Amino acid sequence: MHHALRQPAVADLKRKSVVGGVAAVSAQAVRFVVQTATMMVLARLLSPEDFGLQGMVVVVTGFLGLFRDAGLGMATVQRLEVTHEQTSTLFWINVAVGAILATLCAALAPVLVAFYHEPRLYWVAVVSGTTFMFNGLSAQHSALLQRGMRFVTQAKIDVLSLTVGSGTGIVMALLGCRYWSLVGMAMAISIVGAVALWVAVPWVPGPPRRRSGIRSMLHFGGLATCNSFVVFLAWNAEKLLLGRFWGADALGLYGRAFQLVTLPVQQLNTAVTGVAFPALSRIQHDAERLARSFLRGFSLLISLTIPITVTCALFAEEIVRVVLGAKWMEAAPIFRLLTPVAVVFAVANPFSWLVMSTGRIRRALAMSTATTPLVIVGIVLGLSHGPKGVALGYSLAMTSLVIPIAAWSKLGTGITWADLWSATNPPFLSGLLAGGAGLLVKLTLGGSLPPMLYLMAGLGLVLGVYAWVLLIVMRQKHVYMDLLSQLLPRPQPRKEGTVEPAVRPL
């Protein structure tokens, strides 16, 4: 018999989810400010070539990063119950995987040099690979933090690690370290995050056990890793091909444009996913409640994303000039062509919550395997036209897959097309009207104001019109008032993250 580590009671799930969601979104807002400020500083201290060199290495480290926890962190969160022996065994597997990945990264460094014909990549790859060791040491601690729904603590760790890492990168850039400052920033984020997780989760792993009942978890983690690998191909094929056929400068321009346009959406998606996945996993056997909770989170994420992408599409030149600087203006058309991708991420990514939280990992893998070749075809068709052609091909391919992904994901869940329309109709119509108001500003004030004032005026009008239409005209005010009501102080029966001991046979 063993002690099992259980998740919070279902009765308190909604409140924990809302409070955690606010904490996560707030943390991601802070992260967005820090990352944007860091991008602004580094864009002025470093060259497109510096970012391009790092982008070439990220193709390898990003690929190996798919295996950094072997999907075992997700398996720990998804299970309704997990024992100390199981978590300990998974911990040591994660440590071994981290060491193997660090070794592989060093072994692949000469291949990377030969592929790109760039000798400077060797030591960048070797040093960057050491971050996998820290990921392996902290994977299960992060999973336990999510199981306990300690989202406030997770938010603090995310902000701390990013702040220290960004400071490290800026200081190194000021000292003339060039592309090494980007490597140092990534390493500092990884190290600080691992140390903070160990401090926040005082769980000490025991020795690994051969018969601890982890076979099903290893199966889930293996399929989750395969799915991540296929998704990685769809998300990074364009960077690999651009770097190979157009060089570091072209990849640097495309990479900054891609990061700038997807950063806000990725921040939001990370925040909401970090709350939604453990919460939906907790109610995976209650189909009606699962569908209702999914649709609420789905609508919220899209509602937050639409005004951001509308602003990016309308004011691409001003955003690039203000954030990156005048020397990066060639990235502006690439930035605008990639804005549909941000919307697709917001619409398509939440379906992974639905599929993964209910254990339908085989379906997720099948979906990724079927859609990735289409994305790669779109990229290849645009490759001959450089970064702008790739951006257009990527956007068109991703947009064409939204309906198939939604149809496949909702099978067997009880969610209908009418449900999805009700969840997405208000934000999309509000965004359409807000976009019209922003276009009016662009036609009347374009060129008459400094870029910063012009951008602030356009952003203020778009957000103002969007909020008014969404909350008043579309009558969505009650949805957000309900969310706010969950934030009012209430007596708590237990402290955040309390673990209930329960005895059960394996």
C-alpha positions as CSV (number, residue, x, y, z in Angstrom):
1,M,0.0,0.0,0.0
2,H,1.2,3.5,-0.8
3,H,0.4,7.1,-0.1
4,A,-1.2,8.7,-3.2
5,L,-0.8,12.3,-4.2
6,R,-4.2,13.6,-5.0
7,Q,-5.4,16.8,-6.7
8,P,-7.6,19.4,-5.0
9,A,-11.3,18.7,-4.3
10,V,-13.7,19.1,-7.2
11,A,-16.0,21.3,-5.1
12,D,-13.3,24.0,-5.0
13,L,-12.1,23.5,-8.6
14,K,-13.8,26.5,-10.2
15,R,-12.5,29.0,-7.7
16,K,-9.0,27.5,-7.8
17,S,-9.1,27.6,-11.6
18,V,-10.3,31.2,-11.8
19,V,-7.8,32.5,-9.2
20,G,-5.1,30.5,-10.8
21,G,-6.0,31.8,-14.2
22,V,-5.9,35.4,-13.1
23,A,-2.5,34.7,-11.4
24,A,-1.2,33.0,-14.5
25,V,-2.4,35.7,-17.0
26,S,-1.1,38.4,-14.7
27,A,2.3,36.6,-14.6
28,Q,2.3,36.2,-18.4
29,A,1.5,40.0,-18.7
30,V,4.5,40.7,-16.6
31,R,6.5,38.2,-18.7
32,F,5.3,39.9,-21.8
33,V,6.5,43.3,-20.6
34,V,9.9,41.9,-19.5
35,Q,10.3,39.9,-22.8
36,T,9.3,42.9,-24.9
37,A,11.6,45.2,-23.1
38,T,14.4,42.7,-23.4
39,M,13.7,42.3,-27.1
40,M,13.8,46.1,-27.5
41,V,17.2,46.4,-25.8
42,L,18.8,43.3,-27.4
43,A,17.5,44.3,-30.9
44,R,19.5,47.5,-30.5
45,L,22.6,45.9,-29.1
46,L,22.8,42.8,-31.4
47,S,22.5,42.3,-35.1
48,P,20.2,40.1,-37.2
49,E,23.1,37.8,-37.7
50,D,23.5,37.2,-33.9
51,F,19.8,36.2,-33.7
52,G,20.1,34.1,-36.8
53,L,23.0,32.1,-35.3
54,Q,21.0,31.4,-32.2
55,G,18.0,30.5,-34.4
56,M,20.1,27.9,-36.2
57,V,21.0,26.2,-32.9
58,V,17.5,26.5,-31.6
59,V,16.4,24.2,-34.4
60,V,18.4,21.4,-32.8
61,T,17.8,22.3,-29.1
62,G,14.2,22.9,-29.8
63,F,14.0,19.4,-31.4
64,L,15.8,17.7,-28.5
65,G,13.7,19.8,-26.1
66,L,10.7,17.8,-27.2
67,F,12.1,14.8,-25.3
68,R,13.3,16.7,-22.2
69,D,10.7,15.3,-19.9
70,A,9.6,12.4,-22.2
71,G,6.0,13.5,-21.7
72,L,6.2,12.3,-18.1
73,G,5.3,15.6,-16.5
74,M,2.1,15.7,-18.5
75,A,1.4,12.1,-17.5
76,T,1.8,13.0,-13.8
77,V,-0.6,15.9,-14.1
78,Q,-3.2,14.0,-16.2
79,R,-3.5,11.0,-13.8
80,L,-6.3,11.3,-11.2
81,E,-4.0,9.7,-8.6
82,V,-0.2,9.1,-8.5
83,T,2.0,7.6,-5.8
84,H,5.3,8.7,-4.3
85,E,7.0,5.6,-5.7
86,Q,5.7,6.4,-9.2
87,T,6.8,10.0,-9.1
88,S,10.2,9.1,-7.8
89,T,10.8,6.6,-10.6
90,L,9.7,9.1,-13.2
91,F,12.1,11.7,-11.6
92,W,15.1,9.4,-12.2
93,I,14.0,8.7,-15.7
94,N,13.8,12.4,-16.4
95,V,17.3,12.9,-15.0
96,A,18.6,10.2,-17.3
97,V,16.8,11.7,-20.3
98,G,18.3,15.1,-19.5
99,A,21.8,13.7,-19.4
100,I,21.3,11.9,-22.7
101,L,19.9,15.0,-24.4
102,A,22.9,17.1,-23.3
103,T,25.2,14.5,-24.7
104,L,23.3,14.3,-28.0
105,C,23.3,18.1,-28.4
106,A,27.1,18.0,-28.1
107,A,27.4,15.1,-30.5
108,L,25.2,16.9,-33.1
109,A,27.2,20.1,-32.9
110,P,29.6,19.1,-35.8
111,V,26.5,18.1,-37.9
112,L,25.0,21.5,-37.3
113,V,28.3,23.2,-38.4
114,A,28.5,21.1,-41.6
115,F,24.8,21.7,-42.4
116,Y,24.9,25.5,-42.1
117,H,28.6,25.9,-43.0
118,E,29.0,28.0,-39.9
119,P,31.8,26.9,-37.4
120,R,30.7,29.3,-34.7
121,L,27.7,27.1,-34.0
122,Y,29.8,24.3,-32.5
123,W,30.3,25.7,-29.0
124,V,27.0,27.4,-29.0
125,A,25.3,24.0,-29.4
126,V,27.5,22.3,-26.8
127,V,26.9,24.9,-24.1
128,S,23.2,25.3,-24.9
129,G,22.7,21.5,-24.4
130,T,23.6,21.7,-20.7
131,T,20.2,23.3,-20.0
132,F,18.6,19.8,-20.5
133,M,20.2,18.6,-17.3
134,F,18.3,21.3,-15.3
135,N,15.1,20.5,-17.1
136,G,15.4,16.9,-16.1
137,L,16.0,17.7,-12.5
138,S,12.9,19.9,-12.2
139,A,10.3,18.2,-14.5
140,Q,8.5,16.2,-11.7
141,H,8.6,19.1,-9.3
142,S,6.9,21.3,-11.9
143,A,4.3,18.5,-12.5
144,L,3.6,18.3,-8.7
145,L,3.2,22.0,-8.6
146,Q,0.5,21.8,-11.3
147,R,-1.2,18.9,-9.7
148,G,-1.6,20.9,-6.5
149,M,-3.0,23.8,-8.7
150,R,-0.5,26.1,-7.1
151,F,-0.7,28.5,-9.9
152,V,0.4,31.6,-7.9
153,T,3.6,29.9,-7.0
154,Q,4.2,28.8,-10.6
155,A,3.6,32.4,-11.7
156,K,6.2,33.7,-9.3
157,I,8.8,31.2,-10.5
158,D,8.1,32.1,-14.2
159,V,8.6,35.8,-13.6
160,L,11.7,35.3,-11.4
161,S,13.5,33.0,-13.9
162,L,12.7,35.3,-16.9
163,T,13.7,38.4,-15.1
164,V,17.1,37.0,-14.0
165,G,17.7,35.5,-17.5
166,S,16.8,38.7,-19.3
167,G,19.1,40.7,-17.0
168,T,21.9,38.2,-17.7
169,G,21.4,38.5,-21.5
170,I,21.4,42.3,-21.5
171,V,24.5,42.5,-19.3
172,M,26.4,40.1,-21.6
173,A,25.3,42.1,-24.6
174,L,26.5,45.3,-23.1
175,L,29.8,43.6,-22.4
176,G,30.1,42.7,-26.2
177,C,29.3,39.0,-25.9
178,R,27.1,39.2,-29.1
179,Y,25.3,35.9,-29.8
180,W,26.6,34.4,-26.5
181,S,24.4,36.8,-24.6
182,L,21.4,34.9,-26.0
183,V,22.9,31.6,-24.9
184,G,23.6,33.0,-21.5
185,M,20.0,34.3,-21.2
186,A,18.5,30.9,-22.0
187,M,20.9,29.1,-19.5
188,A,20.1,31.5,-16.7
189,I,16.3,31.0,-17.2
190,S,16.7,27.3,-17.0
191,I,19.0,27.2,-14.0
192,V,17.0,29.7,-11.9
193,G,13.7,28.0,-12.8
194,A,15.0,24.6,-11.6
195,V,16.4,25.9,-8.3
196,A,13.1,27.8,-7.6
197,L,11.0,24.7,-8.3
198,W,13.1,22.7,-5.8
199,V,12.6,25.4,-3.2
200,A,8.9,25.8,-3.8
201,V,8.2,22.0,-3.9
202,P,10.0,20.4,-0.9
203,W,9.5,16.9,-2.3
204,V,12.5,14.6,-2.2
205,P,12.5,11.7,-4.6
206,G,13.1,8.2,-3.3
207,P,14.9,5.5,-5.1
208,P,13.4,4.2,-8.4
209,R,11.2,1.1,-8.2
210,R,10.9,-1.4,-11.1
211,R,7.3,-2.3,-10.2
212,S,5.8,1.0,-9.3
213,G,3.0,0.9,-11.8
214,I,4.3,3.5,-14.3
215,R,3.9,1.5,-17.5
216,S,0.7,3.3,-18.5
217,M,2.3,6.6,-17.6
218,L,5.3,5.8,-19.8
219,H,2.9,4.8,-22.6
220,F,1.1,8.1,-22.3
221,G,4.3,10.1,-22.1
222,G,5.8,8.3,-25.1
223,L,2.8,9.1,-27.3
224,A,2.7,12.7,-26.0
225,T,6.4,13.1,-26.9
226,C,5.7,11.7,-30.4
227,N,2.9,14.2,-30.8
228,S,5.2,17.0,-29.7
229,F,7.8,15.9,-32.3
230,V,5.3,16.1,-35.1
231,V,3.9,19.5,-34.0
232,F,7.5,20.7,-33.7
233,L,8.0,19.9,-37.4
234,A,5.0,22.0,-38.3
235,W,6.2,24.9,-36.2
236,N,9.8,24.9,-37.1
237,A,10.2,23.6,-40.6
238,E,10.2,27.1,-42.0
239,K,13.0,28.2,-39.7
240,L,15.2,25.2,-40.7
241,L,14.6,25.8,-44.4
242,L,15.1,29.6,-44.3
243,G,18.4,29.2,-42.4
244,R,19.6,26.6,-44.8
245,F,18.7,28.4,-48.1
246,W,18.6,32.1,-47.2
247,G,21.2,32.4,-44.4
248,A,21.4,33.9,-40.9
249,D,20.2,37.4,-41.8
250,A,16.9,36.2,-43.4
251,L,16.3,33.8,-40.5
252,G,17.1,36.6,-38.1
253,L,14.4,38.8,-39.7
254,Y,11.8,36.1,-39.9
255,G,12.6,34.9,-36.3
256,R,12.1,38.3,-34.8
257,A,8.9,38.9,-36.7
258,F,7.6,35.5,-35.7
259,Q,8.5,36.0,-32.1
260,L,7.0,39.5,-32.0
261,V,3.6,38.5,-33.5
262,T,3.2,35.2,-31.6
263,L,4.6,36.3,-28.2
264,P,1.4,37.8,-26.7
265,V,-0.7,34.8,-27.9
266,Q,1.9,32.3,-26.7
267,Q,2.0,34.0,-23.3
268,L,-1.8,33.9,-23.0
269,N,-2.0,30.3,-24.3
270,T,0.7,29.2,-21.8
271,A,-1.1,30.9,-18.9
272,V,-4.5,29.5,-19.7
273,T,-3.2,26.0,-20.6
274,G,-1.3,25.8,-17.4
275,V,-4.6,26.2,-15.5
276,A,-7.0,24.5,-18.0
277,F,-5.1,21.2,-18.5
278,P,-4.9,20.1,-14.8
279,A,-8.5,21.5,-14.1
280,L,-10.0,19.6,-17.1
281,S,-8.0,16.5,-16.2
282,R,-9.6,16.6,-12.8
283,I,-13.2,16.4,-14.3
284,Q,-12.3,14.2,-17.3
285,H,-15.0,11.7,-16.4
286,D,-17.8,14.3,-16.2
287,A,-18.5,14.9,-19.9
288,E,-21.1,17.6,-19.4
289,R,-19.0,19.6,-16.9
290,L,-15.9,19.0,-19.0
291,A,-17.6,20.5,-22.1
292,R,-18.9,23.5,-20.2
293,S,-15.5,24.3,-18.6
294,F,-13.7,23.8,-21.9
295,L,-16.0,26.2,-23.8
296,R,-15.6,28.8,-21.1
297,G,-11.8,28.7,-21.3
298,F,-11.8,28.5,-25.1
299,S,-14.0,31.6,-25.4
300,L,-11.9,33.5,-22.8
301,L,-8.6,32.8,-24.7
302,I,-10.0,33.9,-28.0
303,S,-11.6,37.0,-26.5
304,L,-8.2,38.0,-25.2
305,T,-6.3,37.2,-28.4
306,I,-8.5,38.9,-31.0
307,P,-7.8,42.5,-30.2
308,I,-4.0,41.8,-30.0
309,T,-3.9,40.3,-33.5
310,V,-6.1,43.0,-35.0
311,T,-3.7,45.6,-33.7
312,C,-0.7,43.7,-35.0
313,A,-2.2,43.4,-38.5
314,L,-3.2,47.1,-38.7
315,F,-0.1,48.7,-37.1
316,A,2.7,46.3,-38.1
317,E,5.2,49.0,-39.2
318,E,4.7,51.1,-36.1
319,I,5.1,48.1,-33.8
320,V,8.3,46.9,-35.5
321,R,9.8,50.4,-35.4
322,V,8.9,51.0,-31.7
323,V,9.9,47.6,-30.4
324,L,12.8,46.5,-32.6
325,G,14.1,49.8,-34.1
326,A,14.5,51.3,-37.6
327,K,17.1,48.8,-38.7
328,W,14.5,46.0,-38.5
329,M,11.9,47.5,-40.8
330,E,12.3,44.8,-43.3
331,A,10.6,42.5,-40.7
332,A,7.4,44.6,-40.8
333,P,5.7,42.9,-43.9
334,I,6.8,39.5,-42.5
335,F,5.2,40.4,-39.2
336,R,1.9,41.4,-40.9
337,L,1.8,38.2,-43.0
338,L,2.2,36.1,-39.9
339,T,-0.7,37.7,-37.9
340,P,-3.2,34.9,-39.0
341,V,-0.9,32.4,-37.3
342,A,-1.5,34.1,-34.0
343,V,-5.3,33.7,-34.4
344,V,-4.9,30.0,-35.4
345,F,-2.8,29.3,-32.3
346,A,-5.5,30.8,-30.1
347,V,-8.3,28.8,-31.8
348,A,-6.5,25.5,-32.4
349,N,-4.3,25.1,-29.3
350,P,-7.2,24.9,-26.8
351,F,-8.4,21.7,-28.5
352,S,-5.3,20.0,-27.2
353,W,-6.7,20.6,-23.7
354,L,-9.8,18.7,-24.6
355,V,-8.0,15.8,-26.2
356,M,-5.1,15.4,-23.8
357,S,-7.0,15.9,-20.5
358,T,-9.3,13.0,-21.4
359,G,-6.4,10.7,-22.3
360,R,-7.1,10.7,-26.0
361,I,-3.4,10.9,-26.8
362,R,-3.6,8.6,-29.8
363,R,-6.1,11.0,-31.4
364,A,-3.8,13.9,-30.8
365,L,-0.9,12.1,-32.5
366,A,-3.1,11.1,-35.5
367,M,-4.3,14.7,-35.9
368,S,-0.7,16.1,-35.8
369,T,0.5,13.4,-38.2
370,A,-2.2,14.2,-40.7
371,T,-1.9,18.0,-40.6
372,T,1.9,18.6,-40.4
373,P,2.6,17.6,-44.0
374,L,0.1,20.2,-45.2
375,V,1.9,22.9,-43.2
376,I,5.3,21.9,-44.6
377,V,3.9,22.0,-48.2
378,G,2.7,25.5,-47.6
379,I,6.2,26.5,-46.4
380,V,8.0,24.9,-49.3
381,L,5.7,26.6,-51.8
382,G,6.6,30.0,-50.4
383,L,10.4,29.3,-49.9
384,S,11.5,30.5,-53.3
385,H,10.1,34.0,-52.3
386,G,12.2,34.3,-49.1
387,P,10.9,35.2,-45.7
388,K,7.8,36.9,-46.9
389,G,6.8,33.9,-49.1
390,V,7.4,31.5,-46.2
391,A,5.3,33.7,-43.9
392,L,2.4,33.7,-46.4
393,G,2.6,30.0,-47.1
394,Y,2.8,29.2,-43.4
395,S,-0.2,31.4,-42.6
396,L,-2.4,30.0,-45.4
397,A,-1.6,26.4,-44.4
398,M,-2.3,26.9,-40.7
399,T,-5.5,28.8,-41.4
400,S,-6.8,26.0,-43.7
401,L,-6.5,23.4,-40.8
402,V,-8.6,25.1,-38.2
403,I,-11.9,23.5,-39.2
404,P,-10.5,20.0,-39.6
405,I,-8.8,20.2,-36.2
406,A,-11.9,21.4,-34.5
407,A,-14.1,18.7,-36.1
408,W,-11.6,15.9,-35.1
409,S,-11.1,17.1,-31.6
410,K,-14.8,17.4,-30.6
411,L,-15.7,13.9,-31.6
412,G,-17.2,12.0,-28.7
413,T,-17.1,15.0,-26.3
414,G,-20.7,16.2,-26.7
415,I,-19.5,19.6,-28.0
416,T,-21.4,20.7,-31.1
417,W,-20.7,23.2,-33.8
418,A,-23.4,25.4,-32.3
419,D,-21.4,25.4,-29.0
420,L,-18.2,26.4,-30.8
421,W,-20.0,29.2,-32.7
422,S,-21.5,30.6,-29.5
423,A,-18.1,30.6,-27.9
424,T,-16.3,32.3,-30.8
425,N,-19.0,34.5,-32.4
426,P,-18.9,37.4,-29.9
427,P,-15.1,37.9,-29.9
428,F,-14.8,37.6,-33.7
429,L,-17.6,40.0,-34.5
430,S,-16.3,42.4,-31.9
431,G,-12.8,42.2,-33.4
432,L,-14.2,42.9,-36.9
433,L,-15.8,46.1,-35.7
434,A,-12.7,47.1,-33.7
435,G,-10.6,46.5,-36.8
436,G,-12.8,48.8,-38.8
437,A,-12.3,51.5,-36.1
438,G,-8.5,50.9,-36.2
439,L,-8.5,51.1,-40.0
440,L,-10.3,54.5,-39.8
441,V,-7.5,55.8,-37.5
442,K,-4.9,54.5,-39.9
443,L,-6.5,56.3,-42.9
444,T,-7.0,59.6,-41.0
445,L,-3.9,59.9,-38.8
446,G,-1.3,57.9,-40.8
447,G,2.0,59.8,-41.0
448,S,0.7,62.8,-39.0
449,L,1.9,61.6,-35.6
450,P,5.2,60.1,-34.3
451,P,5.2,56.3,-34.4
452,M,4.7,55.9,-30.6
453,L,1.8,58.3,-30.3
454,Y,0.2,56.9,-33.5
455,L,0.5,53.4,-32.1
456,M,-1.0,54.3,-28.7
457,A,-3.9,56.1,-30.4
458,G,-4.7,53.2,-32.6
459,L,-4.3,50.6,-29.8
460,G,-6.5,52.6,-27.5
461,L,-9.3,53.0,-30.0
462,V,-9.1,49.3,-31.0
463,L,-9.2,48.0,-27.4
464,G,-11.9,50.5,-26.4
465,V,-14.2,49.7,-29.3
466,Y,-13.6,45.9,-28.8
467,A,-14.4,46.0,-25.1
468,W,-17.5,48.0,-25.6
469,V,-18.9,45.8,-28.4
470,L,-18.0,42.6,-26.6
471,L,-19.3,43.5,-23.1
472,I,-22.3,45.7,-24.0
473,V,-23.4,45.0,-27.5
474,M,-22.7,41.2,-27.4
475,R,-23.9,41.0,-23.8
476,Q,-20.8,39.2,-22.5
477,K,-20.5,41.3,-19.4
478,H,-22.1,38.7,-17.1
479,V,-19.4,36.2,-18.1
480,Y,-16.6,38.4,-16.8
481,M,-18.6,39.5,-13.7
482,D,-18.9,35.8,-12.8
483,L,-15.2,35.3,-13.2
484,L,-14.5,38.4,-11.0
485,S,-16.9,37.0,-8.3
486,Q,-14.6,34.0,-7.9
487,L,-11.8,36.3,-6.9
488,L,-13.6,37.7,-3.8
489,P,-12.0,36.5,-0.5
490,R,-13.5,33.3,0.9
491,P,-12.5,31.2,3.9
492,Q,-10.2,28.4,2.7
493,P,-10.4,25.0,4.3
494,R,-6.8,24.1,3.4
495,K,-3.7,25.8,2.3
496,E,-2.8,26.0,-1.4
497,G,-1.3,22.7,-2.6
498,T,-2.1,20.6,0.5
499,V,-1.6,16.9,-0.2
500,E,-4.2,14.5,1.2
501,P,-2.8,11.1,2.2
502,A,-4.9,8.3,0.9
503,V,-4.3,4.6,1.1
504,R,-5.0,2.5,-1.9
505,P,-3.7,-0.8,-3.3
506,L,-1.7,-0.7,-6.5
